[in-house]
């Protein structure tokens, strides 16, 4: 018998430590060669560690959520052969899995791909199973009431002995209604059950989101700007393009908005940039590597559309679908999840009137479309006057790094995007 110490290998350039996000073994388990040991997460990706030998697990390094240094022991395995002292570095597996997320439903308006690096959401907690409906206390049986009233009181969790009947000592539905109305201000809960207190460890992707969002808000002086855009003509053009799309992917609002952003950015190079605050240098990018904030079951991920400025509407639509699916399935590569120069975040039909997204550091700007709504508006009647017409309106929000971008620049950029999406034929012009 021998002991084999499996040291955490170097799984990425410049990586000093990794977080244990899932153990696939415990002390006493038998593991076969190439069996799964643990999933560890770096700043770049989640990597699955596999055993180079067969044997029994003698010890493991820490719990889920703990950080472990590169080169330190991950597990010690008792082997059948004489492998004592074997601590050769092991090549990290090539595949990079991540949490299996739930696909977001498609929406005709700014789709929920892209959710966003807005303030990091609270840790995801599975809801507790509903508690059984409270049965009426035994002494309620002494109260005069019909079976229907008793059944309703039981569903509402009301003790009939506490309900004062209006006449002849018999509790009726009207008495239940009066009891509910009278006690509402006092905190009476007509339905539902108390939730279960839980403590949830912040780890894995959720920890990365928390750290990144905190660093962004701590280091970047944010300011936000919101502009109202009339997208009636844009939605009409989108419908026409979709009617003749053939086997190409359905166009959502996002490819159109990305095209408008790419056409406007050359005149505002300070917005398509990354700020190295330690070196005091702003790197302005000629190419638009557009990050899409995407909601997954594990949290927000930001896959990147490379050279978005060189893609047409259909190519953008295909790449959005491909990257969003890769993020949801956990197959997106490290290269596909890094290097963005500006980020687009969409809350889809949940978009609200406006929002103030958090910048995806070290970028200096993040753009967010909001929900499309229909409103009556004054429009020219063609005869020098105006008429009231129903129009489709969408607000566009932007947050910028005030160290790099001035308010005038941000407002001017959004105005340029507004002109393009309100005159959509310009999006198709060379």
JOWO-V56558 format. One line per field, one symbol per residue. burial: I if it has 16 or more other ideal C-beta (glycine too) atoms within 10 Angstrom, else O. A space follows every 50 residues. Layout:
burial=???
This chain:
burial=OOIIIIIIIOIIOOIOOIIIIIIOIOOOIOIOOOOIIIIIIIOIIIIIII IOIIIIIOOIIOOOOOOIOIOOOIIIIIIOOOIOOIOOOIOIOOOIOIIO IOOIOOIIIIIIIIIIIIOIOOIOOOOOOOOOOOOIOOOIOOIOIOOOII OOIIOIIIIIOOIOIOOOOOIIOOIIOOIOOOOOOOOOOOOOOOOOOOOO OOIIIIIIIIOIIOOIOOOIOOOOIOIOIIIIOIIOIIOOIOOOOOOOIO IIIIIIIIIIIIIIIOOIOIIIIIIOOOOOOIOOIOOIIIIIIIIIOIII IIIIIIOIIOIOIOOIIOIIOOIIOIIIOIOIOOOIIOOIIIIIIIIIOO IOOIIIIIIIIIIIIIIIIIIIOOOOIOOOOOOOOOOOOOIIIIIIIIII IOOIIOOOIIOOIIOIIIOIIOOIOOIOOO
